[in-house]
């Protein structure tokens, strides 16, 4: 269990990492669930895996831009 205390430095980064991991794993779990019965082909599954990285990268880039504001205001 992760306890988040907004006044500590780096808490926003940890929260973002946990959310990114949860999003990516949920997309992959859905893809695996669709691939097992043959609904999703292996190529489509690979593309879905790569496309699920785009929102994670975009949100990480956004967090870099707001790093200074978050350190003053909290998460």
Secondary structure, 3 states (H helix, E strand, C coil): CCCCCCCCCCHHHHHHHHHHHHHHHHHHHHHHHHHHCCCCCHHHHHHHHHHHHHHHHHHHHHHHHCHHHHHHHCC
